[in-house]
């Protein structure tokens, strides 16, 4: 059964339009996924999502739906001219006449298209067909960090590598005065070559480099319907929740939440109760496991300061500290390896000496067995005895 997002009516799973209000229904995704599904065969897409006959702009042949988000649907398509896969994002059918949603959709395309960086999902263009706009973007053959964290625990070194790549992407965005405002694990992907990509600039804003005033409220135009703060609540910064003017430090707080989630495999603030989640963000302090490297703990705590004036001022500062932590970890590994090598060398020397001793003892026993003579230590006693007997024989000869 499919639920119409516009009127709430339930519809048959095979229907494409609501039987009550005739709004276009979201395409069903097996398992009820709401985010981009992984491409490493971790999730199977049902045959209902295959759309072999759909072609956009006479060029892009839709293969299947990858996922659905709060504002749009994302498809895997084949570019008929370049013969490569692309991802196509279109606004949901029930939001076609929503001016705020349309503005956010266009803002996403504009912001992301300005960014040409290996750690940002590339935008190839924006097209319109049958009154609906489509964003043609790079297809990332990988998984989101949210999915990756559920597969296996990540080492501190791996987390630092991911964090550094996210920082590189955000540094590029910051250079163009772009604030993402929706940094979360499901908006960051990692492909098969371990390249990290930041995606979904749907809430992004162009903000000047000046520091936001802690008392200035956000303009109504920056808020969603009914003046609701837009974003993913469990990853929002305190000032985002309070509706204050924002700058890059809001992204830095969200980035800190992502780091904690990678380290602890759970969101530090999320609660089943909406109000409790917001309270946690505003008041709860973070405690990390004792085995998390000290340098990494300091970075996390600085990114998650409730007062943004006490956080990092930009992603370059975070990157600099992450590089130092990585160098410290590498040096510790080298020292540990050297110490292990010394211990191993000492053990090898001791083992060699013991084996040599055993060989010598074995050689003595074999010589005694062949000659009937005792081992060299007993030989001296035999020689003394023989000398004494010879002396006695000489004395007897003289007396006779």
C-alpha positions in Angstrom: 0.0 0.0 0.0 1.2 3.5 -0.8 0.4 6.6 1.3 -0.4 9.8 -0.5 1.8 12.5 0.9 -0.7 15.2 -0.1 -4.1 13.9 1.3 -3.0 10.9 3.3 -5.1 8.4 1.4 -3.9 4.8 1.0 -3.6 3.5 -2.5 -2.8 0.2 -4.2 0.9 -0.5 -4.6 0.6 -0.6 -8.4 -1.0 2.8 -8.7 0.9 5.9 -9.8 -1.6 8.5 -8.9 -3.8 9.0 -5.8 -7.3 7.7 -6.3 -8.6 10.6 -4.1 -6.7 13.7 -5.0 -4.9 12.4 -8.1 -1.5 13.6 -6.9 1.5 11.5 -8.1 2.4 8.8 -5.7 6.0 8.1 -4.6 7.5 5.0 -6.3 7.7 2.1 -3.9 11.1 1.0 -2.7 11.5 -2.5 -1.3 12.2 -2.4 2.4 10.7 1.1 2.8 14.0 2.8 2.3 13.8 6.6 2.5 17.4 7.4 1.6 19.6 6.5 -1.3 20.1 2.7 -1.4 23.6 1.2 -1.6 24.9 0.0 -4.9 27.1 -2.9 -3.6 24.2 -5.4 -3.8 23.5 -4.7 -0.1 19.9 -3.9 -0.9 17.9 -5.5 -3.7 15.6 -3.2 -5.7 12.3 -4.9 -6.6 11.2 -5.3 -10.2 8.4 -2.8 -9.4 11.0 0.0 -9.4 12.4 -0.9 -12.9 11.3 1.7 -15.5 12.9 0.6 -18.8 10.5 2.6 -21.0 11.1 6.0 -19.3 13.4 8.4 -21.2 14.1 11.9 -20.1 15.0 14.6 -22.6 15.3 11.9 -25.3 18.7 11.0 -23.8 18.5 9.6 -20.3 16.9 6.1 -20.0 15.7 5.4 -16.5 16.9 2.1 -15.2 15.6 2.0 -11.6 14.7 4.1 -8.6 17.6 4.5 -6.1 15.6 6.1 -3.3 13.3 8.8 -2.1 14.0 11.7 0.2 12.0 14.5 1.8 11.8 16.5 -1.3 12.7 14.4 -4.3 13.1 11.0 -5.9 16.4 9.7 -7.3 16.8 7.4 -10.2 19.7 5.5 -11.9 19.7 6.3 -15.6 21.9 5.6 -18.6 23.2 8.6 -20.6 22.4 7.5 -24.2 25.0 9.9 -25.7 27.9 9.3 -23.4 26.9 5.7 -22.6 27.5 6.0 -18.8 25.3 5.9 -15.7 24.1 9.0 -14.1 21.8 9.8 -11.2 18.7 11.9 -11.8 16.9 13.7 -9.1 13.4 15.2 -9.6 11.1 17.0 -7.2 8.2 14.9 -5.9 4.9 15.1 -7.7 3.0 16.5 -4.7 5.6 19.4 -4.4 5.4 20.6 -8.1 3.3 23.6 -7.0 5.1 24.1 -3.8 7.1 27.3 -4.4 9.4 26.8 -1.3 10.2 23.3 -2.5 10.9 24.5 -6.0 13.2 27.2 -4.7 15.1 24.7 -2.6 15.4 22.3 -5.6 16.8 25.1 -7.8 19.1 26.3 -5.0 20.5 22.8 -4.7 21.3 22.6 -8.4 22.8 26.1 -8.4 25.0 25.5 -5.3 26.2 22.1 -6.3 26.9 23.1 -9.9 29.3 25.8 -8.7 31.4 23.2 -6.9 34.0 21.3 -8.9 35.7 19.1 -6.4 36.5 15.4 -6.1 34.7 15.2 -2.8 31.5 16.9 -4.0 28.9 15.0 -6.1 29.1 16.7 -9.5 26.1 18.3 -11.2 26.0 17.9 -15.0 22.9 20.0 -15.6 19.3 20.8 -14.9 16.6 19.9 -17.4 12.8 20.4 -17.5 10.2 18.1 -19.0 6.4 18.0 -18.7 6.6 20.9 -16.2 9.0 19.1 -13.9 12.7 19.9 -13.3 15.4 17.3 -13.2 18.9 17.5 -11.8 21.4 15.4 -13.8 24.2 14.4 -11.4 27.1 12.1 -11.0 26.2 8.5 -10.1 28.1 7.4 -7.0 28.5 3.7 -7.0 28.8 3.2 -3.2 27.1 3.4 0.1 26.2 6.2 2.5 28.2 6.6 5.8 25.0 5.6 7.6 24.9 2.3 5.7 28.7 1.8 6.0 28.5 2.2 9.8 25.9 -0.6 10.0 28.0 -3.0 8.1 31.1 -3.0 10.3 33.0 -1.0 12.9 35.5 1.5 11.5 39.0 2.0 12.8 40.2 5.4 14.0 42.5 5.6 11.0 39.6 4.9 8.5 37.4 7.5 10.2 40.1 10.1 10.0 40.6 9.4 6.3 36.8 9.8 5.7 36.8 13.0 7.9 39.7 14.5 6.0 37.9 14.0 2.6 34.7 15.5 4.0 36.8 18.5 5.2 38.3 18.9 1.7 34.8 19.0 0.2 33.5 21.5 2.7 36.6 23.7 2.4 35.7 24.0 -1.3 32.1 24.9 -0.4 33.2 27.4 2.2 35.5 29.1 -0.4 32.3 29.9 -2.4 30.4 31.0 0.8 28.2 28.0 0.6 26.8 26.6 3.9 25.4 23.1 3.5 23.0 23.0 6.5 22.2 19.3 6.2 25.4 17.4 6.9 24.6 13.9 8.1 25.8 10.3 7.3 23.1 9.7 4.7 24.3 12.8 2.7 27.8 11.5 2.6 28.7 8.6 0.3 31.9 6.5 -0.1 32.5 4.7 -3.4 34.3 1.5 -4.2 37.6 3.3 -4.5 37.1 4.8 -1.0 36.5 8.3 -2.5 34.1 10.3 -0.2 31.4 12.4 -1.8 29.2 15.1 -0.1 25.8 15.3 -1.6 22.4 17.0 -1.3 22.7 20.7 -1.2 18.9 21.1 -1.0 19.1 23.3 2.1 22.3 25.1 1.2 22.6 28.8 1.6 25.0 31.4 0.3 26.4 33.1 3.4 29.1 35.7 3.5 32.3 34.9 5.3 31.4 37.3 8.2 30.6 35.6 11.4 26.9 35.3 12.1 25.5 37.4 14.9 24.4 35.2 17.8 21.3 37.4 18.5 20.1 37.8 14.9 17.1 35.7 13.9 17.1 33.9 10.5 15.0 35.6 7.9 11.5 34.1 7.3 12.6 33.3 3.7 15.2 30.9 5.0 12.5 28.9 7.0 10.2 26.3 5.6 6.4 26.0 5.6 4.8 27.5 8.8 8.2 29.0 9.7 9.6 25.6 10.6 13.4 25.2 10.7 14.5 23.0 7.9 17.0 20.2 8.4 17.6 16.8 10.0 16.9 17.4 13.6 19.3 14.9 15.2 22.2 16.6 13.3 21.1 20.3 13.7 23.3 22.8 15.6 21.9 24.6 18.7 21.7 27.8 16.7 19.8 26.1 13.9 17.3 24.8 16.3 16.9 28.2 17.9 16.3 29.8 14.5 19.3 32.1 14.7 21.4 33.4 11.8 23.8 30.7 10.6 27.3 30.4 9.2 29.8 27.5 8.5 30.0 26.7 12.2 26.6 25.2 12.0 28.0 22.7 9.5 30.9 22.1 11.8 28.6 21.0 14.6 26.7 18.7 12.3 30.1 17.3 11.2 31.0 16.6 14.8 27.8 14.6 15.2 28.7 12.5 12.2 32.2 11.9 13.7 30.6 10.6 16.9 28.2 8.4 15.0 31.1 6.8 13.1 33.1 6.3 16.3 30.2 5.1 18.5 27.9 3.6 15.8 25.0 5.6 17.1 23.7 9.2 17.1 24.6 10.9 20.4 21.5 13.1 20.5 18.7 11.1 18.8 15.7 10.1 20.9 12.4 8.6 19.9 10.8 11.8 21.4 11.2 14.8 19.2 11.5 17.2 22.1 14.1 15.0 23.9 16.3 15.1 20.8 16.2 18.9 20.7 16.9 19.1 24.4 19.9 16.7 24.1 21.4 18.9 21.3 21.0 22.0 23.5 22.2 20.6 26.8 23.7 17.1 26.7 27.5 16.7 26.7 29.2 14.0 24.7 31.2 11.1 26.3 33.3 8.9 24.0 34.8 5.5 24.6 38.2 5.5 26.4 39.9 3.7 23.4 39.2 6.7 21.1 42.5 8.5 20.5 42.9 11.5 22.7 43.6 13.9 19.8 40.4 12.7 18.0 38.4 13.2 21.2 39.6 16.8 21.5 38.5 17.4 17.9 35.0 16.0 18.5 34.5 18.0 21.7 35.6 21.2 20.0 33.2 20.7 17.0 30.3 20.0 19.4 30.6 23.1 21.6 27.1 24.4 22.4 28.5 28.0 22.0 29.6 28.3 18.4 32.2 30.9 19.4 34.1 28.1 21.1 34.0 25.8 18.0 36.4 25.7 15.1 35.9 28.7 12.8 36.3 26.7 9.6 37.0 23.3 8.2 40.6 24.0 7.4 41.3 24.2 11.2 39.7 20.8 11.6 41.7 19.4 8.8 44.9 20.7 10.3 44.2 19.0 13.6 43.1 15.7 11.9 46.4 15.6 10.1 48.2 16.0 13.4 46.2 13.2 15.0 46.9 10.9 12.0 50.6 11.6 12.2 50.6 10.8 15.9 48.8 7.5 15.3 51.3 6.6 12.5 54.2 7.4 14.8 52.7 5.3 17.5 52.3 2.4 15.1 55.9 2.8 14.0 57.2 2.9 17.6 55.1 -0.1 18.5 56.3 -2.0 15.5 60.0 -1.1 16.4 59.4 -2.3 20.0 57.8 -5.5 18.8 60.8 -6.0 16.4 63.3 -5.5 19.3 61.4 -8.0 21.5 61.2 -10.4 18.6 65.0 -9.9 17.9 65.8 -10.6 21.6 63.7 -13.7 21.5 65.3 -14.9 18.4 68.8 -14.3 19.9 67.8 -16.2 23.1 66.3 -19.0 21.0 69.5 -19.2 18.9 71.7 -19.4 22.1 69.5 -22.1 23.5 69.6 -24.1 20.3 73.4 -23.7 20.1 73.7 -25.0 23.7 71.5 -27.9 22.9 73.5 -28.7 19.8 76.8 -28.6 21.7 75.4 -30.9 24.4 74.1 -33.3 21.8 77.5 -33.3 20.1 79.2 -34.3 23.3 76.8 -37.1 24.0 77.3 -38.4 20.4 81.1 -38.2 20.8 81.0 -40.2 24.1 78.8 -42.8 22.5 81.2 -43.3 19.6 84.5 -43.5 21.5 83.4 -44.8 24.8 85.2 -41.8 26.3 83.4 -39.5 28.6 82.6 -35.9 27.7 85.5 -33.4 27.8 84.7 -32.3 31.4 85.2 -35.9 32.7 88.3 -36.4 30.5 90.5 -34.4 32.8 89.7 -36.8 35.7 90.6 -39.8 33.5 93.9 -38.2 32.6 94.8 -37.5 36.2 93.9 -41.1 37.2 96.1 -42.5 34.3 99.0 -40.2 35.4 98.7 -41.5 38.9 98.7 -45.1 37.8 101.8 -44.5 35.6 103.6 -42.9 38.6 102.6 -45.8 40.8 103.9 -48.3 38.2 107.3 -46.5 38.0 107.7 -46.5 41.8 106.9 -50.3 41.9 109.5 -50.9 39.2 112.2 -49.0 41.1 111.5 -50.8 44.4 111.7 -54.2 42.7 
